[in-house]
C-alpha cells in the first residue's frame, strides 16, 4: 500500500476506534457493559479488514491473494470471539453489521485493480481468437469469445491479477467494477438491443456476452463456441456487425 493510502486508512481506522471508545463510556456498568467493552478490539479488527480490502488495489497484484487470505482469517477469528460472547443470545446489530461489511469487502476485493479492454469503434468488431494470454488460469478474468460481435463502446474483456490481454484496436482502461454485456431479443429471437450492467445490480433477461473464465485463480468457465458458427448465429439473429 502506498504511504498516502496507508496514512488515509490509518486515520479512518483511528477515527472509528476513537468513536467506539467514546460510545463505550456510555455503556452500562456490569456484565453487559463489560461484554460490550471487551468486544471493541474485535470490532476494530473487523473495521480494519474492511478498510484494508477497500484499499487493496494499491497493493502489488502478487501480494493480494495473501492479503485476502489473511483478511479472511482475521474476520473468522473476530467473528468466532464475538459469537462466543453472545452464544445463545441475540448479538447486537453493530456487531452483525461489522461482520457483514468485512466479509463483503473481501468479496469485492476480488476485483481490486480491475482492467478492461473496450472496443471504441467506429462500428462493430468481430472479436478475434485469443492466444497466449489465456494460458494458465490465474487471477480473475472474463472475455467475449472469439467470433462475438462487439458493438461500439462495449467491454470485450476484463481482468485483474492476470497477465494483460490484447485485442487489436481495443483500448485498455481501468474499470471500477465488473460488468456483463447482454444481448436482448424479441419473442421470435430477433435482436433488439444491447445493455451493459454492473454485476452487483439486478441483471436483465438476455444473453450474456462476457464469459467468466476464472475467479481468484479458480476456473469457473470455458470457451466452447466455434467462432465461425457463433458469428453466423449472431448475424442470423440480426445483431449489427461488419
Secondary structure, 3 states (H helix, E strand, C coil): CCHHHHHHHHHHHHHHHHHHHHHHCCCCCCHHHHHHHHCHHHHHHHHHHHHHHHCHHHCCHHHHHHHHHHHHHHHHHHHHHHHHHCCCCCCCHHHHHHHHHHHHHHHHHHHCCCEEEEECCCCCEECCCCCHHHCCCCCEEEEECCCCEECCCCEEEEEECCCCCCCCCEEEEECCCCEEEEEEECCCCCEEEEEEEECCCCCCCCEECEEEEEECCEECCCCCCCHHHHHHHHHHCCCCCC
